[in-house]
Amino acid sequence: MFVALVPVLLCAVCLVRIGAAQYSSDQCNWRGSGLTHESHVRDVEQVYLRCGEGSLEWLYPTGAIIINLRPNTEPPGGVTSRLLACLRPRANSSGASVYVERAGRLRLLLSQEEQAAGRVRCFPLQEGALFVEAAAPSDIGRRVTAFQYELVKSEDVARGESHLPPASCRPCTDEEILMAVCTSDFVVRGSMQSIEEDDGEEQAMVVVSCSRVYRQKRSVFVFAGERGHGPWTGRMKIPRKCGMRAGQEVWQEEEFLFTGAVRLGEAWLGCAPRYKDFLQVYQAARQAGSNPCHIDTD
């Protein structure tokens, strides 16, 4: 497969016209249409995105797009070798295949079938740029290739499941709980309502009802009631290897402090102590002057 792709790319470079560089208006997101291309020319368009996360939407894809991803701020020492670029296709994404391109060589990252299945894929940022190649149109229907992307540190994701936050599947220590309150993408207080599973996924989904949202990176928790009234609700993922299964008993009457990370718009559960246990840990640290940050427990 890989050997066959190389001459395809080299021939394409010989035949196509390289389009003028196009920049997104905010350097994070890009939206374009293949209808702007001349029908007799296969364009390869350069897109430059300099942002930690964003999205791409390509309507009626024709030709190809080369997407150059870079962080909005340079890592310490200018080293990007520890960064991964993770892509999550939109549910209806179709019409193009996604490759990683480096020095004229292509490696398939996401086929159209994998996009339709919602597969998330990551690659080392230093490996190269994204080469998104439109498939030959089979009909005149509306086709859209769309995905979210996020740049993450390689040490912040799980080995073997490169888009997932690491999960130790063990209770957090007191020190880890206090630090999670300060550094997590979300911190909410609430109870578990149910556990859901998808046969095609390696993760379970924990549905929670929240009485308080202290912080969230994205709107992964929303009001359950009308016009902003009522409790908050949301879903958090956790690897199945941690033992969460649909149908098992959940502690609806027990309050927890849920913390975790947000990856590509999805919440992943991290430390989740019982709220009463967290209060004991937090109050003891506050009296000792060792709590790393403040949270309103009133």
GUMAR-523606 format. One record per residue (C-alpha): x, y, z; residue in three letters; residue number from 1. Coordinates in steps of 0.001 Angstrom, whole numbers, padded with zeros to 6 digits. Layout:
<r><east>X</east><north>Y</north><up>Z</up><code>ALA</code><pos>NUM</pos></r>
...
# end
This chain:
<r><east>000000</east><north>000000</north><up>000000</up><code>MET</code><pos>1</pos></r>
<r><east>002678</east><north>002485</north><up>001017</up><code>PHE</code><pos>2</pos></r>
<r><east>004895</east><north>001754</north><up>-002000</up><code>VAL</code><pos>3</pos></r>
<r><east>001969</east><north>002254</north><up>-004352</up><code>ALA</code><pos>4</pos></r>
<r><east>001139</east><north>005659</north><up>-002860</up><code>LEU</code><pos>5</pos></r>
<r><east>004525</east><north>007238</north><up>-003523</up><code>VAL</code><pos>6</pos></r>
<r><east>004323</east><north>007356</north><up>-007350</up><code>PRO</code><pos>7</pos></r>
<r><east>000739</east><north>008546</north><up>-007101</up><code>VAL</code><pos>8</pos></r>
<r><east>001849</east><north>011585</north><up>-005127</up><code>LEU</code><pos>9</pos></r>
<r><east>004849</east><north>012256</north><up>-007377</up><code>LEU</code><pos>10</pos></r>
<r><east>002676</east><north>012111</north><up>-010486</up><code>CYS</code><pos>11</pos></r>
<r><east>000092</east><north>014355</north><up>-008891</up><code>ALA</code><pos>12</pos></r>
<r><east>002739</east><north>016955</north><up>-008129</up><code>VAL</code><pos>13</pos></r>
<r><east>003739</east><north>016943</north><up>-011791</up><code>CYS</code><pos>14</pos></r>
<r><east>000184</east><north>017408</north><up>-013063</up><code>LEU</code><pos>15</pos></r>
<r><east>-001467</east><north>019824</north><up>-010674</up><code>VAL</code><pos>16</pos></r>
<r><east>-001161</east><north>023515</north><up>-010232</up><code>ARG</code><pos>17</pos></r>
<r><east>-000216</east><north>024609</north><up>-006733</up><code>ILE</code><pos>18</pos></r>
<r><east>-002778</east><north>027082</north><up>-005475</up><code>GLY</code><pos>19</pos></r>
<r><east>-001872</east><north>030311</north><up>-003761</up><code>ALA</code><pos>20</pos></r>
<r><east>-001462</east><north>030078</north><up>-000001</up><code>ALA</code><pos>21</pos></r>
<r><east>-004743</east><north>030548</north><up>001819</up><code>GLN</code><pos>22</pos></r>
<r><east>-004878</east><north>031595</north><up>005466</up><code>TYR</code><pos>23</pos></r>
<r><east>-007837</east><north>031159</north><up>007777</up><code>SER</code><pos>24</pos></r>
<r><east>-009205</east><north>034382</north><up>009196</up><code>SER</code><pos>25</pos></r>
<r><east>-008391</east><north>033434</north><up>012769</up><code>ASP</code><pos>26</pos></r>
<r><east>-005459</east><north>031057</north><up>012178</up><code>GLN</code><pos>27</pos></r>
<r><east>-007379</east><north>028252</north><up>013918</up><code>CYS</code><pos>28</pos></r>
<r><east>-010170</east><north>027288</north><up>011532</up><code>ASN</code><pos>29</pos></r>
<r><east>-010488</east><north>026960</north><up>007770</up><code>TRP</code><pos>30</pos></r>
<r><east>-013542</east><north>026648</north><up>005557</up><code>ARG</code><pos>31</pos></r>
<r><east>-013437</east><north>026396</north><up>001784</up><code>GLY</code><pos>32</pos></r>
<r><east>-015181</east><north>024951</north><up>-001235</up><code>SER</code><pos>33</pos></r>
<r><east>-014014</east><north>022934</north><up>-004207</up><code>GLY</code><pos>34</pos></r>
<r><east>-016538</east><north>024792</north><up>-006333</up><code>LEU</code><pos>35</pos></r>
<r><east>-014078</east><north>027694</north><up>-006539</up><code>THR</code><pos>36</pos></r>
<r><east>-011618</east><north>025528</north><up>-008511</up><code>HIS</code><pos>37</pos></r>
<r><east>-011608</east><north>025482</north><up>-012282</up><code>GLU</code><pos>38</pos></r>
<r><east>-013213</east><north>022257</north><up>-013456</up><code>SER</code><pos>39</pos></r>
<r><east>-010270</east><north>021302</north><up>-015686</up><code>HIS</code><pos>40</pos></r>
<r><east>-007557</east><north>021847</north><up>-013081</up><code>VAL</code><pos>41</pos></r>
<r><east>-006707</east><north>019728</north><up>-010046</up><code>ARG</code><pos>42</pos></r>
<r><east>-005558</east><north>022294</north><up>-007491</up><code>ASP</code><pos>43</pos></r>
<r><east>-003390</east><north>021550</north><up>-004490</up><code>VAL</code><pos>44</pos></r>
<r><east>-004114</east><north>024332</north><up>-002025</up><code>GLU</code><pos>45</pos></r>
<r><east>-001850</east><north>025254</north><up>000877</up><code>GLN</code><pos>46</pos></r>
<r><east>-003545</east><north>025962</north><up>004207</up><code>VAL</code><pos>47</pos></r>
<r><east>-001633</east><north>027311</north><up>007225</up><code>TYR</code><pos>48</pos></r>
<r><east>-003153</east><north>026939</north><up>010691</up><code>LEU</code><pos>49</pos></r>
<r><east>-001208</east><north>028203</north><up>013667</up><code>ARG</code><pos>50</pos></r>
<r><east>-003295</east><north>027248</north><up>016672</up><code>CYS</code><pos>51</pos></r>
<r><east>-003530</east><north>024675</north><up>019443</up><code>GLY</code><pos>52</pos></r>
<r><east>-006961</east><north>023486</north><up>018270</up><code>GLU</code><pos>53</pos></r>
<r><east>-009510</east><north>024241</north><up>015629</up><code>GLY</code><pos>54</pos></r>
<r><east>-011466</east><north>022807</north><up>012729</up><code>SER</code><pos>55</pos></r>
<r><east>-011512</east><north>022373</north><up>008967</up><code>LEU</code><pos>56</pos></r>
<r><east>-014547</east><north>022167</north><up>006694</up><code>GLU</code><pos>57</pos></r>
<r><east>-014125</east><north>021491</north><up>002973</up><code>TRP</code><pos>58</pos></r>
<r><east>-017314</east><north>021635</north><up>000898</up><code>LEU</code><pos>59</pos></r>
<r><east>-017514</east><north>019713</north><up>-002384</up><code>TYR</code><pos>60</pos></r>
<r><east>-013853</east><north>018623</north><up>-002165</up><code>PRO</code><pos>61</pos></r>
<r><east>-011871</east><north>018551</north><up>-005417</up><code>THR</code><pos>62</pos></r>
<r><east>-008128</east><north>018249</north><up>-005888</up><code>GLY</code><pos>63</pos></r>
<r><east>-006221</east><north>018301</north><up>-002618</up><code>ALA</code><pos>64</pos></r>
<r><east>-005332</east><north>020457</north><up>000386</up><code>ILE</code><pos>65</pos></r>
<r><east>-002011</east><north>020508</north><up>002227</up><code>ILE</code><pos>66</pos></r>
<r><east>-002622</east><north>021561</north><up>005840</up><code>ILE</code><pos>67</pos></r>
<r><east>000361</east><north>022884</north><up>007764</up><code>ASN</code><pos>68</pos></r>
<r><east>-000297</east><north>022709</north><up>011514</up><code>LEU</code><pos>69</pos></r>
<r><east>001740</east><north>024611</north><up>014091</up><code>ARG</code><pos>70</pos></r>
<r><east>001119</east><north>025614</north><up>017736</up><code>PRO</code><pos>71</pos></r>
<r><east>000147</east><north>029226</north><up>018396</up><code>ASN</code><pos>72</pos></r>
<r><east>003093</east><north>029519</north><up>020784</up><code>THR</code><pos>73</pos></r>
<r><east>006421</east><north>027801</north><up>020364</up><code>GLU</code><pos>74</pos></r>
<r><east>007169</east><north>025091</north><up>022954</up><code>PRO</code><pos>75</pos></r>
<r><east>010144</east><north>025710</north><up>025271</up><code>PRO</code><pos>76</pos></r>
<r><east>013303</east><north>025612</north><up>023198</up><code>GLY</code><pos>77</pos></r>
<r><east>011262</east><north>025626</north><up>020000</up><code>GLY</code><pos>78</pos></r>
<r><east>010966</east><north>021818</north><up>020092</up><code>VAL</code><pos>79</pos></r>
<r><east>007773</east><north>020404</north><up>018528</up><code>THR</code><pos>80</pos></r>
<r><east>008927</east><north>016781</north><up>018533</up><code>SER</code><pos>81</pos></r>
<r><east>006829</east><north>016021</north><up>021626</up><code>ARG</code><pos>82</pos></r>
<r><east>003593</east><north>017301</north><up>020082</up><code>LEU</code><pos>83</pos></r>
<r><east>000900</east><north>015103</north><up>018548</up><code>LEU</code><pos>84</pos></r>
<r><east>-001789</east><north>016331</north><up>016176</up><code>ALA</code><pos>85</pos></r>
<r><east>-005087</east><north>014503</north><up>016814</up><code>CYS</code><pos>86</pos></r>
<r><east>-008006</east><north>014544</north><up>014361</up><code>LEU</code><pos>87</pos></r>
<r><east>-011652</east><north>013743</north><up>015045</up><code>ARG</code><pos>88</pos></r>
<r><east>-013849</east><north>013539</north><up>011905</up><code>PRO</code><pos>89</pos></r>
<r><east>-017321</east><north>014996</north><up>011930</up><code>ARG</code><pos>90</pos></r>
<r><east>-020113</east><north>012412</north><up>011792</up><code>ALA</code><pos>91</pos></r>
<r><east>-021008</east><north>013113</north><up>008157</up><code>ASN</code><pos>92</pos></r>
<r><east>-017444</east><north>013640</north><up>006880</up><code>SER</code><pos>93</pos></r>
<r><east>-016957</east><north>012197</north><up>003386</up><code>SER</code><pos>94</pos></r>
<r><east>-015435</east><north>012885</north><up>000013</up><code>GLY</code><pos>95</pos></r>
<r><east>-011701</east><north>012772</north><up>000805</up><code>ALA</code><pos>96</pos></r>
<r><east>-008982</east><north>010659</north><up>002400</up><code>SER</code><pos>97</pos></r>
<r><east>-006484</east><north>012103</north><up>004898</up><code>VAL</code><pos>98</pos></r>
<r><east>-002760</east><north>011329</north><up>004662</up><code>TYR</code><pos>99</pos></r>
<r><east>000388</east><north>012486</north><up>006442</up><code>VAL</code><pos>100</pos></r>
<r><east>002839</east><north>013865</north><up>003875</up><code>GLU</code><pos>101</pos></r>
<r><east>006581</east><north>014263</north><up>004296</up><code>ARG</code><pos>102</pos></r>
<r><east>009148</east><north>014797</north><up>001536</up><code>ALA</code><pos>103</pos></r>
<r><east>006811</east><north>013517</north><up>-001172</up><code>GLY</code><pos>104</pos></r>
<r><east>005715</east><north>010379</north><up>000673</up><code>ARG</code><pos>105</pos></r>
<r><east>002211</east><north>009653</north><up>001894</up><code>LEU</code><pos>106</pos></r>
<r><east>000952</east><north>007605</north><up>004832</up><code>ARG</code><pos>107</pos></r>
<r><east>-002788</east><north>006994</north><up>005118</up><code>LEU</code><pos>108</pos></r>
<r><east>-004153</east><north>008423</north><up>008367</up><code>LEU</code><pos>109</pos></r>
<r><east>-007942</east><north>008376</north><up>007865</up><code>LEU</code><pos>110</pos></r>
<r><east>-009826</east><north>006609</north><up>005106</up><code>SER</code><pos>111</pos></r>
<r><east>-013366</east><north>007656</north><up>004199</up><code>GLN</code><pos>112</pos></r>
<r><east>-014692</east><north>004567</north><up>005980</up><code>GLU</code><pos>113</pos></r>
<r><east>-012789</east><north>005442</north><up>009171</up><code>GLU</code><pos>114</pos></r>
<r><east>-014125</east><north>008986</north><up>009011</up><code>GLN</code><pos>115</pos></r>
<r><east>-017678</east><north>007688</north><up>008713</up><code>ALA</code><pos>116</pos></r>
<r><east>-017050</east><north>005534</north><up>011802</up><code>ALA</code><pos>117</pos></r>
<r><east>-015803</east><north>008563</north><up>013751</up><code>GLY</code><pos>118</pos></r>
<r><east>-012311</east><north>007175</north><up>014284</up><code>ARG</code><pos>119</pos></r>
<r><east>-009849</east><north>009504</north><up>016015</up><code>VAL</code><pos>120</pos></r>
<r><east>-006252</east><north>009381</north><up>014765</up><code>ARG</code><pos>121</pos></r>
<r><east>-003064</east><north>011125</north><up>015898</up><code>CYS</code><pos>122</pos></r>
<r><east>000385</east><north>011577</north><up>014393</up><code>PHE</code><pos>123</pos></r>
<r><east>003638</east><north>013236</north><up>015560</up><code>PRO</code><pos>124</pos></r>
<r><east>003616</east><north>016831</north><up>014381</up><code>LEU</code><pos>125</pos></r>
<r><east>007222</east><north>016568</north><up>013213</up><code>GLN</code><pos>126</pos></r>
<r><east>006224</east><north>013771</north><up>010813</up><code>GLU</code><pos>127</pos></r>
<r><east>004876</east><north>016279</north><up>008313</up><code>GLY</code><pos>128</pos></r>
<r><east>001789</east><north>018028</north><up>007011</up><code>ALA</code><pos>129</pos></r>
<r><east>-001705</east><north>016721</north><up>006345</up><code>LEU</code><pos>130</pos></r>
<r><east>-002490</east><north>015884</north><up>002717</up><code>PHE</code><pos>131</pos></r>
<r><east>-006267</east><north>015748</north><up>002215</up><code>VAL</code><pos>132</pos></r>
<r><east>-007065</east><north>014298</north><up>-001214</up><code>GLU</code><pos>133</pos></r>
<r><east>-010544</east><north>014427</north><up>-002691</up><code>ALA</code><pos>134</pos></r>
<r><east>-012031</east><north>011215</north><up>-004026</up><code>ALA</code><pos>135</pos></r>
<r><east>-013432</east><north>011048</north><up>-007540</up><code>ALA</code><pos>136</pos></r>
<r><east>-017047</east><north>012257</north><up>-007289</up><code>PRO</code><pos>137</pos></r>
<r><east>-019547</east><north>009428</north><up>-007719</up><code>SER</code><pos>138</pos></r>
<r><east>-022616</east><north>011666</north><up>-007674</up><code>ASP</code><pos>139</pos></r>
<r><east>-023611</east><north>015322</north><up>-007565</up><code>ILE</code><pos>140</pos></r>
<r><east>-024763</east><north>015194</north><up>-003958</up><code>GLY</code><pos>141</pos></r>
<r><east>-023399</east><north>017450</north><up>-001254</up><code>ARG</code><pos>142</pos></r>
<r><east>-020147</east><north>016114</north><up>000227</up><code>ARG</code><pos>143</pos></r>
<r><east>-018251</east><north>017681</north><up>003101</up><code>VAL</code><pos>144</pos></r>
<r><east>-014901</east><north>016700</north><up>004566</up><code>THR</code><pos>145</pos></r>
<r><east>-014754</east><north>018086</north><up>008098</up><code>ALA</code><pos>146</pos></r>
<r><east>-012807</east><north>017399</north><up>011264</up><code>PHE</code><pos>147</pos></r>
<r><east>-011604</east><north>018923</north><up>014511</up><code>GLN</code><pos>148</pos></r>
<r><east>-007913</east><north>018929</north><up>015385</up><code>TYR</code><pos>149</pos></r>
<r><east>-005976</east><north>019448</north><up>018595</up><code>GLU</code><pos>150</pos></r>
<r><east>-002255</east><north>019594</north><up>019334</up><code>LEU</code><pos>151</pos></r>
<r><east>-001338</east><north>017764</north><up>022548</up><code>VAL</code><pos>152</pos></r>
<r><east>001863</east><north>016792</north><up>024316</up><code>LYS</code><pos>153</pos></r>
<r><east>002770</east><north>013170</north><up>023741</up><code>SER</code><pos>154</pos></r>
<r><east>003235</east><north>012611</north><up>027476</up><code>GLU</code><pos>155</pos></r>
<r><east>-000350</east><north>013771</north><up>028081</up><code>ASP</code><pos>156</pos></r>
<r><east>-001930</east><north>010933</north><up>026116</up><code>VAL</code><pos>157</pos></r>
<r><east>-002173</east><north>007215</north><up>026744</up><code>ALA</code><pos>158</pos></r>
<r><east>000351</east><north>004860</north><up>025169</up><code>ARG</code><pos>159</pos></r>
<r><east>-001304</east><north>002678</north><up>022548</up><code>GLY</code><pos>160</pos></r>
<r><east>-004429</east><north>004880</north><up>022454</up><code>GLU</code><pos>161</pos></r>
<r><east>-002768</east><north>008026</north><up>021272</up><code>SER</code><pos>162</pos></r>
<r><east>-005735</east><north>010389</north><up>021501</up><code>HIS</code><pos>163</pos></r>
<r><east>-006760</east><north>009477</north><up>025040</up><code>LEU</code><pos>164</pos></r>
<r><east>-005657</east><north>011057</north><up>028307</up><code>PRO</code><pos>165</pos></r>
<r><east>-003733</east><north>008506</north><up>030395</up><code>PRO</code><pos>166</pos></r>
<r><east>-005936</east><north>006476</north><up>032762</up><code>ALA</code><pos>167</pos></r>
<r><east>-004332</east><north>004625</north><up>035654</up><code>SER</code><pos>168</pos></r>
<r><east>-007670</east><north>003077</north><up>036756</up><code>CYS</code><pos>169</pos></r>
<r><east>-006712</east><north>003522</north><up>040406</up><code>ARG</code><pos>170</pos></r>
<r><east>-007872</east><north>005942</north><up>043118</up><code>PRO</code><pos>171</pos></r>
<r><east>-005961</east><north>009221</north><up>043092</up><code>CYS</code><pos>172</pos></r>
<r><east>-003737</east><north>010137</north><up>046014</up><code>THR</code><pos>173</pos></r>
<r><east>-004540</east><north>013209</north><up>048118</up><code>ASP</code><pos>174</pos></r>
<r><east>-001821</east><north>015161</north><up>046340</up><code>GLU</code><pos>175</pos></r>
<r><east>-003137</east><north>014151</north><up>042912</up><code>GLU</code><pos>176</pos></r>
<r><east>-006671</east><north>015184</north><up>043875</up><code>ILE</code><pos>177</pos></r>
<r><east>-005565</east><north>018644</north><up>045024</up><code>LEU</code><pos>178</pos></r>
<r><east>-003494</east><north>019157</north><up>041870</up><code>MET</code><pos>179</pos></r>
<r><east>-006326</east><north>017918</north><up>039626</up><code>ALA</code><pos>180</pos></r>
<r><east>-008602</east><north>020617</north><up>041062</up><code>VAL</code><pos>181</pos></r>
<r><east>-006067</east><north>023236</north><up>039990</up><code>CYS</code><pos>182</pos></r>
<r><east>-005008</east><north>021943</north><up>036565</up><code>THR</code><pos>183</pos></r>
<r><east>-007894</east><north>019912</north><up>035082</up><code>SER</code><pos>184</pos></r>
<r><east>-009862</east><north>021111</north><up>032058</up><code>ASP</code><pos>185</pos></r>
<r><east>-013076</east><north>020663</north><up>034036</up><code>PHE</code><pos>186</pos></r>
<r><east>-014007</east><north>020509</north><up>037724</up><code>VAL</code><pos>187</pos></r>
<r><east>-017655</east><north>019745</north><up>038583</up><code>VAL</code><pos>188</pos></r>
<r><east>-019622</east><north>018511</north><up>041577</up><code>ARG</code><pos>189</pos></r>
<r><east>-022387</east><north>015989</north><up>040993</up><code>GLY</code><pos>190</pos></r>
<r><east>-023587</east><north>012400</north><up>040845</up><code>SER</code><pos>191</pos></r>
<r><east>-023508</east><north>009537</north><up>038354</up><code>MET</code><pos>192</pos></r>
<r><east>-026810</east><north>008803</north><up>036628</up><code>GLN</code><pos>193</pos></r>
<r><east>-025964</east><north>005941</north><up>034300</up><code>SER</code><pos>194</pos></r>
<r><east>-023245</east><north>004245</north><up>032274</up><code>ILE</code><pos>195</pos></r>
<r><east>-023523</east><north>003794</north><up>028517</up><code>GLU</code><pos>196</pos></r>
<r><east>-021492</east><north>001648</north><up>026131</up><code>GLU</code><pos>197</pos></r>
<r><east>-020929</east><north>001435</north><up>022394</up><code>ASP</code><pos>198</pos></r>
<r><east>-019963</east><north>-001970</north><up>021022</up><code>ASP</code><pos>199</pos></r>
<r><east>-017558</east><north>-000363</north><up>018576</up><code>GLY</code><pos>200</pos></r>
<r><east>-015708</east><north>001698</north><up>021156</up><code>GLU</code><pos>201</pos></r>
<r><east>-013083</east><north>000951</north><up>023783</up><code>GLU</code><pos>202</pos></r>
<r><east>-014594</east><north>003476</north><up>026159</up><code>GLN</code><pos>203</pos></r>
<r><east>-017660</east><north>003681</north><up>028372</up><code>ALA</code><pos>204</pos></r>
<r><east>-019710</east><north>006852</north><up>028818</up><code>MET</code><pos>205</pos></r>
<r><east>-020613</east><north>008074</north><up>032301</up><code>VAL</code><pos>206</pos></r>
<r><east>-023704</east><north>010306</north><up>032356</up><code>VAL</code><pos>207</pos></r>
<r><east>-023618</east><north>012777</north><up>035242</up><code>VAL</code><pos>208</pos></r>
<r><east>-025931</east><north>015345</north><up>036823</up><code>SER</code><pos>209</pos></r>
<r><east>-024000</east><north>018303</north><up>038248</up><code>CYS</code><pos>210</pos></r>
<r><east>-025082</east><north>020586</north><up>041057</up><code>SER</code><pos>211</pos></r>
<r><east>-022133</east><north>022911</north><up>040438</up><code>ARG</code><pos>212</pos></r>
<r><east>-019654</east><north>023586</north><up>037645</up><code>VAL</code><pos>213</pos></r>
<r><east>-016494</east><north>025186</north><up>038990</up><code>TYR</code><pos>214</pos></r>
<r><east>-014624</east><north>025264</north><up>035701</up><code>ARG</code><pos>215</pos></r>
<r><east>-014804</east><north>023796</north><up>032206</up><code>GLN</code><pos>216</pos></r>
<r><east>-012595</east><north>024314</north><up>029185</up><code>LYS</code><pos>217</pos></r>
<r><east>-015436</east><north>023775</north><up>026729</up><code>ARG</code><pos>218</pos></r>
<r><east>-019199</east><north>023592</north><up>027117</up><code>SER</code><pos>219</pos></r>
<r><east>-019224</east><north>019851</north><up>027768</up><code>VAL</code><pos>220</pos></r>
<r><east>-021655</east><north>020364</north><up>030681</up><code>PHE</code><pos>221</pos></r>
<r><east>-024906</east><north>022204</north><up>029923</up><code>VAL</code><pos>222</pos></r>
<r><east>-028078</east><north>023182</north><up>031742</up><code>PHE</code><pos>223</pos></r>
<r><east>-030576</east><north>020329</north><up>031832</up><code>ALA</code><pos>224</pos></r>
<r><east>-033539</east><north>022614</north><up>032472</up><code>GLY</code><pos>225</pos></r>
<r><east>-035118</east><north>025294</north><up>030334</up><code>GLU</code><pos>226</pos></r>
<r><east>-033817</east><north>028873</north><up>030210</up><code>ARG</code><pos>227</pos></r>
<r><east>-030847</east><north>028152</north><up>032412</up><code>GLY</code><pos>228</pos></r>
<r><east>-032790</east><north>026615</north><up>035284</up><code>HIS</code><pos>229</pos></r>
<r><east>-032150</east><north>023207</north><up>036795</up><code>GLY</code><pos>230</pos></r>
<r><east>-029024</east><north>021082</north><up>037223</up><code>PRO</code><pos>231</pos></r>
<r><east>-026201</east><north>020750</north><up>034752</up><code>TRP</code><pos>232</pos></r>
<r><east>-025719</east><north>017536</north><up>032813</up><code>THR</code><pos>233</pos></r>
<r><east>-022910</east><north>016047</north><up>030770</up><code>GLY</code><pos>234</pos></r>
<r><east>-021097</east><north>012933</north><up>029635</up><code>ARG</code><pos>235</pos></r>
<r><east>-017576</east><north>011814</north><up>030470</up><code>MET</code><pos>236</pos></r>
<r><east>-015624</east><north>009020</north><up>028813</up><code>LYS</code><pos>237</pos></r>
<r><east>-013471</east><north>006469</north><up>030590</up><code>ILE</code><pos>238</pos></r>
<r><east>-011578</east><north>003484</north><up>029105</up><code>PRO</code><pos>239</pos></r>
<r><east>-013422</east><north>000184</north><up>029504</up><code>ARG</code><pos>240</pos></r>
<r><east>-010283</east><north>-001334</north><up>030985</up><code>LYS</code><pos>241</pos></r>
<r><east>-011068</east><north>000653</north><up>034124</up><code>CYS</code><pos>242</pos></r>
<r><east>-014071</east><north>-001624</north><up>034729</up><code>GLY</code><pos>243</pos></r>
<r><east>-016997</east><north>000689</north><up>033973</up><code>MET</code><pos>244</pos></r>
<r><east>-019804</east><north>-001298</north><up>032354</up><code>ARG</code><pos>245</pos></r>
<r><east>-023333</east><north>-000465</north><up>031228</up><code>ALA</code><pos>246</pos></r>
<r><east>-025970</east><north>-001768</north><up>033589</up><code>GLY</code><pos>247</pos></r>
<r><east>-023768</east><north>-001793</north><up>036666</up><code>GLN</code><pos>248</pos></r>
<r><east>-024943</east><north>-000044</north><up>039806</up><code>GLU</code><pos>249</pos></r>
<r><east>-024182</east><north>003654</north><up>039990</up><code>VAL</code><pos>250</pos></r>
<r><east>-024192</east><north>005860</north><up>043059</up><code>TRP</code><pos>251</pos></r>
<r><east>-026983</east><north>008297</north><up>042178</up><code>GLN</code><pos>252</pos></r>
<r><east>-027281</east><north>009506</north><up>045755</up><code>GLU</code><pos>253</pos></r>
<r><east>-023517</east><north>009905</north><up>046233</up><code>GLU</code><pos>254</pos></r>
<r><east>-021849</east><north>013196</north><up>045341</up><code>GLU</code><pos>255</pos></r>
<r><east>-018441</east><north>013253</north><up>043673</up><code>PHE</code><pos>256</pos></r>
<r><east>-015972</east><north>015889</north><up>042578</up><code>LEU</code><pos>257</pos></r>
<r><east>-015335</east><north>015050</north><up>038925</up><code>PHE</code><pos>258</pos></r>
<r><east>-012163</east><north>016313</north><up>037264</up><code>THR</code><pos>259</pos></r>
<r><east>-010589</east><north>015475</north><up>033943</up><code>GLY</code><pos>260</pos></r>
<r><east>-009389</east><north>016514</north><up>030507</up><code>ALA</code><pos>261</pos></r>
<r><east>-011175</east><north>017702</north><up>027367</up><code>VAL</code><pos>262</pos></r>
<r><east>-009928</east><north>016145</north><up>024133</up><code>ARG</code><pos>263</pos></r>
<r><east>-011455</east><north>017168</north><up>020807</up><code>LEU</code><pos>264</pos></r>
<r><east>-014573</east><north>018440</north><up>022523</up><code>GLY</code><pos>265</pos></r>
<r><east>-015090</east><north>015326</north><up>024684</up><code>GLU</code><pos>266</pos></r>
<r><east>-014692</east><north>015095</north><up>028455</up><code>ALA</code><pos>267</pos></r>
<r><east>-012453</east><north>012324</north><up>029837</up><code>TRP</code><pos>268</pos></r>
<r><east>-012744</east><north>011418</north><up>033497</up><code>LEU</code><pos>269</pos></r>
<r><east>-009679</east><north>011823</north><up>035703</up><code>GLY</code><pos>270</pos></r>
<r><east>-009693</east><north>011977</north><up>039510</up><code>CYS</code><pos>271</pos></r>
<r><east>-013194</east><north>011578</north><up>040955</up><code>ALA</code><pos>272</pos></r>
<r><east>-013194</east><north>011408</north><up>044768</up><code>PRO</code><pos>273</pos></r>
<r><east>-016390</east><north>011385</north><up>046794</up><code>ARG</code><pos>274</pos></r>
<r><east>-017141</east><north>014994</north><up>047598</up><code>TYR</code><pos>275</pos></r>
<r><east>-017106</east><north>014431</north><up>051363</up><code>LYS</code><pos>276</pos></r>
<r><east>-013671</east><north>012799</north><up>051064</up><code>ASP</code><pos>277</pos></r>
<r><east>-012425</east><north>015699</north><up>048950</up><code>PHE</code><pos>278</pos></r>
<r><east>-013616</east><north>018184</north><up>051591</up><code>LEU</code><pos>279</pos></r>
<r><east>-011575</east><north>016444</north><up>054268</up><code>GLN</code><pos>280</pos></r>
<r><east>-008455</east><north>016444</north><up>052073</up><code>VAL</code><pos>281</pos></r>
<r><east>-008937</east><north>020063</north><up>051003</up><code>TYR</code><pos>282</pos></r>
<r><east>-009647</east><north>021429</north><up>054482</up><code>GLN</code><pos>283</pos></r>
<r><east>-006641</east><north>019605</north><up>055939</up><code>ALA</code><pos>284</pos></r>
<r><east>-004396</east><north>021031</north><up>053203</up><code>ALA</code><pos>285</pos></r>
<r><east>-005791</east><north>024529</north><up>053729</up><code>ARG</code><pos>286</pos></r>
<r><east>-005093</east><north>024393</north><up>057453</up><code>GLN</code><pos>287</pos></r>
<r><east>-001570</east><north>023190</north><up>056736</up><code>ALA</code><pos>288</pos></r>
<r><east>-001104</east><north>025863</north><up>054073</up><code>GLY</code><pos>289</pos></r>
<r><east>-000243</east><north>023234</north><up>051439</up><code>SER</code><pos>290</pos></r>
<r><east>-003220</east><north>023454</north><up>049082</up><code>ASN</code><pos>291</pos></r>
<r><east>-001940</east><north>024506</north><up>045610</up><code>PRO</code><pos>292</pos></r>
<r><east>-005039</east><north>026563</north><up>044744</up><code>CYS</code><pos>293</pos></r>
<r><east>-008376</east><north>027737</north><up>046134</up><code>HIS</code><pos>294</pos></r>
<r><east>-011847</east><north>026403</north><up>045362</up><code>ILE</code><pos>295</pos></r>
<r><east>-015115</east><north>027652</north><up>046840</up><code>ASP</code><pos>296</pos></r>
<r><east>-016520</east><north>024849</north><up>048994</up><code>THR</code><pos>297</pos></r>
<r><east>-019374</east><north>026880</north><up>050513</up><code>ASP</code><pos>298</pos></r>
# end
